[in-house]
Structures are given as C-alpha cells and as structure tokens.
C-alpha cells in the first residue's frame, strides 16, 4: 500500500461489491483515473463474491472493518500539490 484514498462505509446490509463500486466511482470522479486494486479487512470478504469486480480486491488485516483502501494506479499519483501550512 502506497498512496490512495480511504473510504468508510458502515451501512449495514450493503454488500461488499456495492461498497467497492461506490468507492471506485467516487475515486474515478475525483481523480479522473480508475484504480486497479483495493484493500479490505479479511472479515469483509467472508461469504462475498468479489471476482466480478473490475478491480483487484486484496484482504489485509491492517485495514479496519467497513473501510476500503483504494490505491492509485502505479506511477499515476495525483497531480494536486500537497497542502503545506507555514508556521
């Protein structure tokens, strides 16, 4: 995991596929690029079918439940300048 966007979705009853699709659509709209992979907590994948998604889903216990880490495509980081605050 390098750089990306963290998505939080705690709507009970929403399938993982739906959660990921919402997060990917928001990511694509915001950054103008489609992500290639995302990371979720392994407990979120139990009983779910994720093979139909156009994005690779990776289980990682470092990700909290109800969170999805969407990674920028390799070599395709955002062009926005980081916010720097003068002290």
C-alpha positions as CSV (number, residue, x, y, z in Angstrom):
1,X,0.0,0.0,0.0
2,X,1.5,3.3,-1.1
3,X,-0.8,6.2,-1.8
4,X,-4.5,6.1,-2.2
5,X,-7.9,7.0,-0.7
6,X,-9.5,5.6,2.4
7,X,-13.3,5.0,2.0
8,X,-15.6,4.4,5.0
9,X,-19.0,2.7,4.6
10,X,-20.8,1.4,7.6
11,X,-24.3,0.9,6.0
12,X,-25.4,-2.5,7.4
13,X,-26.8,-4.9,4.8
14,X,-24.8,-3.3,1.9
15,X,-22.8,-6.0,0.0
16,X,-19.1,-5.6,-0.4
17,X,-19.5,-5.3,-4.2
18,X,-21.7,-2.3,-3.7
19,X,-19.4,-0.7,-1.3
20,X,-16.4,-1.1,-3.6
21,X,-18.4,0.1,-6.6
22,X,-19.4,3.3,-4.8
23,X,-15.8,3.9,-3.6
24,X,-14.4,3.3,-7.1
25,X,-16.9,5.6,-8.7
26,X,-16.1,8.4,-6.3
27,X,-12.4,7.8,-6.7
28,X,-12.7,7.9,-10.5
29,X,-14.8,11.0,-10.4
30,X,-12.4,12.8,-8.0
31,X,-9.1,11.8,-9.6
32,X,-10.0,11.1,-13.2
33,X,-8.3,7.7,-13.1
34,X,-9.6,4.2,-12.4
35,X,-7.9,2.3,-9.6
36,X,-6.5,-1.2,-10.2
37,X,-6.7,-2.6,-6.7
38,X,-8.2,-2.1,-3.2
39,X,-7.6,-3.5,0.2
40,X,-10.2,-4.5,2.7
41,X,-10.3,-6.3,6.1
42,X,-10.4,-10.1,5.6
43,X,-13.7,-10.4,7.6
44,X,-15.4,-8.3,5.0
45,X,-14.7,-10.8,2.2
46,X,-16.2,-13.8,4.0
47,X,-19.2,-15.0,2.0
48,X,-18.8,-12.3,-0.6
49,X,-18.2,-12.7,-4.3
50,X,-15.6,-10.2,-5.4
51,X,-14.3,-11.8,-8.6
52,X,-16.8,-10.0,-10.7
53,X,-15.4,-6.6,-9.9
54,X,-13.2,-4.7,-12.4
55,X,-10.7,-4.1,-9.6
56,X,-8.4,-6.5,-7.7
57,X,-9.6,-6.9,-4.0
58,X,-6.9,-7.8,-1.5
59,X,-7.5,-8.9,2.1
60,X,-5.3,-7.1,4.6
61,X,-5.8,-7.3,8.3
62,X,-4.3,-3.8,8.7
63,X,-7.4,-2.3,7.2
64,X,-10.2,-1.7,9.7
65,X,-13.7,-3.2,9.1
66,X,-16.0,-1.1,7.0
67,X,-13.0,0.7,5.4
68,X,-11.7,0.3,1.8
69,X,-8.2,1.5,0.9
70,X,-8.2,2.3,-2.9
71,X,-4.7,2.6,-4.3
72,X,-3.7,4.9,-7.1
73,X,-2.5,3.0,-10.2
74,X,1.2,2.5,-10.1
75,X,3.0,5.5,-11.5
76,X,-0.2,7.5,-11.6
77,X,-0.2,9.6,-8.5
78,X,-2.5,12.7,-8.2
79,X,-1.1,15.9,-9.7
80,X,-2.6,18.1,-6.9
81,X,0.1,19.8,-4.8
82,X,0.0,18.8,-1.2
83,X,-1.3,21.4,1.3
84,X,1.7,23.0,3.1
85,X,1.0,25.2,6.1
86,X,3.5,27.8,7.0
87,X,4.3,28.0,10.7
